[in-house]
Amino acid sequence: MARTPILAGNWKMHGTLAEADELVGGLRQAADSHADRSVIVAPPYTALAAVCAQTRDSRIQVAAQNMHHEAKGAFTGEISPHMLREIGVTSVILGHSERRELFGESDSLIHQKVKSALTHGLDVILCVGETLAQRDAGETLSVVSGQVRAALDGVSIPEPERVTVAYEPIWAIGTGRVATREQAQEVHAELRAALAGMDLDAARMRILYGGSVKPDNVDGLMAEPDIDGALVGGASLQIDSFSRIISFEG
């Protein structure tokens, strides 16, 4: 079964309402021109409602960059899955390396968030990745497969398309460095094997590459058999560059 590619833009802590409006408006043509792929944008919380409203009649879907695992409660500064669903968000990015490294999110916490998101009707983009030290030590495959198992073990996944894994080597995020297409394919193949080893429908689950994805390397990455799309950082903040990524030829 062919897997529908996903091109997702993680805006991180960038974008005023006016900038979000301009960016989404500029991306609509590329998104609406390619019915064979899914386009997702993940604005900051302040722009989520506005972007959801603006994309309602387009092919662009909206993701949140994070969420709390509880439906409600005394959690100052947090956002619940119910709140995200209410404004039209359809998916959430969980386990991003910046959440793990800068904010101390553990495997067990990410596991709770994954379960909660799926329970409340949100699709999940689960991020995994290794540090440069771990890669140099030959630990890449054990690290990323371990992160997948920790996040998904015992989780009920109603449909395989509802959980997407994003491989983001930490050493390639925002550095201008990028794994070669062969390096990325090797890890993606290992991740698919790890998913299959958990009795999940790995053949239908999508695995994205993230880590300095740009217009000049997306075609090569997308030509690999186990790379099903991209989770894009900085290049998703520019209309021309993200439009070209959406319009990849692979």
C-alpha positions as CSV (number, residue, x, y, z in Angstrom):
1,M,0.0,0.0,0.0
2,A,1.4,3.4,-1.0
3,R,2.0,5.8,1.9
4,T,0.9,9.4,1.4
5,P,3.9,11.7,1.9
6,I,3.7,14.3,4.6
7,L,5.4,17.7,4.3
8,A,5.2,19.3,7.8
9,G,6.5,22.8,8.8
10,N,7.5,23.3,12.4
11,W,7.5,27.1,12.9
12,K,8.8,26.8,16.5
13,M,8.8,30.2,18.3
14,H,8.4,32.3,15.1
15,G,5.6,34.2,13.6
16,T,3.2,37.0,14.6
17,L,-0.4,36.7,13.5
18,A,0.3,38.9,10.5
19,E,3.3,36.8,9.5
20,A,1.4,33.6,10.0
21,D,-1.4,34.9,7.8
22,E,1.0,35.9,5.0
23,L,2.9,32.6,5.2
24,V,-0.2,30.4,5.0
25,G,-1.7,32.5,2.3
26,G,1.5,32.0,0.2
27,L,1.6,28.2,0.8
28,R,-2.0,27.5,-0.3
29,Q,-1.2,27.2,-4.0
30,A,1.5,24.6,-3.5
31,A,-0.5,22.7,-1.0
32,D,-3.7,22.7,-3.1
33,S,-1.8,21.8,-6.3
34,H,-0.6,18.4,-4.9
35,A,-3.5,16.1,-4.0
36,D,-1.1,13.2,-3.6
37,R,0.6,14.5,-0.5
38,S,-0.4,16.0,2.9
39,V,0.8,19.4,4.0
40,I,0.9,20.4,7.7
41,V,1.9,23.6,9.4
42,A,2.7,23.9,13.2
43,P,2.4,27.5,14.2
44,P,3.0,28.8,17.8
45,Y,0.1,28.6,20.1
46,T,-0.9,32.3,19.6
47,A,-1.5,31.7,15.9
48,L,-3.1,28.3,16.0
49,A,-6.8,29.5,16.0
50,A,-6.2,32.0,13.3
51,V,-4.3,29.5,11.1
52,C,-7.0,26.9,11.6
53,A,-9.6,29.4,10.5
54,Q,-7.6,30.4,7.5
55,T,-6.9,26.9,6.3
56,R,-10.4,25.5,6.8
57,D,-11.2,25.4,3.0
58,S,-7.7,24.4,1.9
59,R,-5.6,21.2,1.9
60,I,-3.3,22.5,4.7
61,Q,-3.7,20.8,8.0
62,V,-2.7,22.3,11.3
63,A,-0.6,20.8,14.1
64,A,0.3,22.0,17.6
65,Q,4.0,21.9,18.6
66,N,3.3,20.3,22.0
67,M,0.5,19.7,24.5
68,H,-0.1,18.5,28.1
69,H,-1.4,15.0,28.6
70,E,-4.2,15.9,30.9
71,A,-7.6,17.0,29.5
72,K,-7.8,19.8,32.1
73,G,-6.5,20.9,35.4
74,A,-4.2,23.3,37.4
75,F,-1.3,23.3,34.9
76,T,-0.4,26.9,34.5
77,G,0.9,27.7,31.0
78,E,-0.2,24.4,29.5
79,I,-2.6,23.5,26.7
80,S,-4.8,20.4,26.7
81,P,-5.7,18.1,23.7
82,H,-9.3,19.1,24.1
83,M,-8.4,22.8,23.7
84,L,-6.5,22.0,20.5
85,R,-9.3,19.9,19.0
86,E,-11.8,22.7,19.8
87,I,-10.1,25.2,17.5
88,G,-9.5,22.8,14.6
89,V,-6.0,21.4,15.3
90,T,-5.7,17.8,13.9
91,S,-2.3,16.6,15.0
92,V,0.4,17.4,17.5
93,I,4.2,17.1,17.4
94,L,5.5,15.2,20.5
95,G,9.0,14.3,21.7
96,H,10.9,17.0,19.7
97,S,14.5,17.1,20.6
98,E,14.1,20.6,21.9
99,R,11.4,19.4,24.3
100,R,13.6,16.5,25.4
101,E,16.9,18.5,25.6
102,L,15.8,22.0,26.7
103,F,12.7,21.2,28.8
104,G,13.6,17.8,30.2
105,E,10.8,15.8,28.8
106,S,11.3,12.1,29.5
107,D,10.4,9.0,27.5
108,S,7.7,8.3,30.1
109,L,6.1,11.7,29.8
110,I,6.2,11.5,26.0
111,H,4.5,8.1,26.3
112,Q,1.7,9.7,28.3
113,K,1.3,12.5,25.8
114,V,1.1,10.1,22.9
115,K,-1.7,8.0,24.6
116,S,-3.6,11.2,25.5
117,A,-3.4,12.7,22.0
118,L,-4.7,9.6,20.3
119,T,-7.4,9.2,22.9
120,H,-8.6,12.7,22.3
121,G,-8.6,12.3,18.5
122,L,-5.4,14.0,17.6
123,D,-2.9,12.4,15.3
124,V,0.7,12.3,16.5
125,I,4.0,13.2,14.9
126,L,6.5,11.5,17.2
127,C,10.1,12.8,17.0
128,V,13.2,10.7,17.7
129,G,16.8,11.4,17.1
130,E,20.4,11.0,18.4
131,T,23.1,13.4,19.5
132,L,26.4,13.7,17.7
133,A,28.1,11.9,20.5
134,Q,25.7,9.0,20.2
135,R,26.2,8.8,16.5
136,D,30.0,8.9,16.8
137,A,29.7,6.1,19.4
138,G,27.7,3.9,16.9
139,E,24.5,4.1,19.1
140,T,22.2,5.7,16.5
141,L,20.0,2.7,15.7
142,S,19.7,1.6,19.4
143,V,18.8,5.1,20.5
144,V,16.1,5.9,18.0
145,S,14.5,2.5,18.1
146,G,14.5,2.7,21.9
147,Q,12.8,6.0,21.8
148,V,10.1,4.6,19.5
149,R,9.5,1.6,21.8
150,A,9.4,3.8,24.9
151,A,6.8,6.1,23.3
152,L,4.5,3.5,21.7
153,D,4.8,0.5,23.9
154,G,1.3,-0.6,24.9
155,V,-0.4,2.3,23.1
156,S,-3.5,1.5,21.2
157,I,-3.2,3.0,17.7
158,P,-6.6,3.0,16.0
159,E,-5.2,3.3,12.5
160,P,-1.5,3.2,11.5
161,E,-1.8,6.5,9.6
162,R,-2.5,8.3,12.9
163,V,1.0,7.9,14.2
164,T,3.9,9.3,12.2
165,V,7.5,9.0,13.3
166,A,9.9,11.8,12.5
167,Y,13.6,11.0,12.6
168,E,15.5,14.2,13.5
169,P,19.2,13.7,14.1
170,I,19.9,16.3,16.8
171,W,23.3,17.1,15.2
172,A,21.5,18.2,12.0
173,I,18.8,20.5,13.4
174,G,19.5,24.1,12.5
175,T,23.2,23.4,11.9
176,G,23.1,23.3,8.1
177,R,24.4,19.8,8.3
178,V,22.2,17.0,7.0
179,A,22.4,13.3,7.0
180,T,23.2,11.9,3.6
181,R,20.2,10.2,2.0
182,E,21.9,6.9,2.6
183,Q,22.4,7.6,6.3
184,A,18.8,8.8,6.6
185,Q,17.5,5.7,4.7
186,E,19.4,3.4,7.0
187,V,17.8,4.8,10.1
188,H,14.4,4.9,8.6
189,A,14.6,1.3,7.6
190,E,15.7,0.4,11.2
191,L,12.7,2.4,12.6
192,R,10.3,0.6,10.3
193,A,11.8,-2.7,11.5
194,A,11.3,-1.6,15.1
195,L,7.7,-0.7,14.5
196,A,7.1,-4.1,12.9
197,G,8.7,-5.7,15.9
198,M,6.1,-4.1,18.1
199,D,3.4,-5.8,16.0
200,L,2.4,-2.5,14.4
201,D,1.4,-2.0,10.8
202,A,4.8,-0.6,9.9
203,A,4.2,-0.8,6.1
204,R,1.4,1.8,6.5
205,M,3.1,4.0,9.1
206,R,4.9,7.0,7.8
207,I,8.4,8.0,8.8
208,L,9.6,11.6,8.1
209,Y,13.1,13.0,8.0
210,G,13.9,16.2,9.7
211,G,17.2,18.0,10.1
212,S,18.1,20.9,7.8
213,V,15.7,19.8,5.0
214,K,15.9,22.4,2.2
215,P,14.8,22.8,-1.4
216,D,18.2,21.5,-2.7
217,N,18.2,18.2,-0.8
218,V,14.5,17.3,-0.5
219,D,14.3,15.5,-3.9
220,G,17.1,13.1,-3.0
221,L,15.8,12.4,0.4
222,M,12.3,11.7,-0.9
223,A,13.6,9.2,-3.5
224,E,14.6,6.8,-0.7
225,P,12.1,4.0,-0.2
226,D,11.5,4.4,3.6
227,I,11.5,8.2,3.7
228,D,7.8,9.3,3.6
229,G,8.2,13.0,4.0
230,A,9.9,15.8,5.9
231,L,9.5,17.7,9.2
232,V,11.0,21.1,8.2
233,G,12.2,23.8,10.5
234,G,13.7,27.0,9.2
235,A,12.9,26.4,5.5
236,S,9.2,26.2,6.4
237,L,9.2,29.9,7.4
238,Q,9.7,31.1,3.8
239,I,7.0,30.8,1.2
240,D,9.3,30.0,-1.7
241,S,11.4,27.4,0.1
242,F,8.6,25.5,1.8
243,S,6.5,25.6,-1.4
244,R,9.5,24.0,-3.3
245,I,9.7,21.3,-0.6
246,I,6.0,20.7,-0.8
247,S,6.4,20.3,-4.6
248,F,9.3,17.8,-4.3
249,E,10.1,15.6,-7.2
250,G,11.0,12.1,-6.1
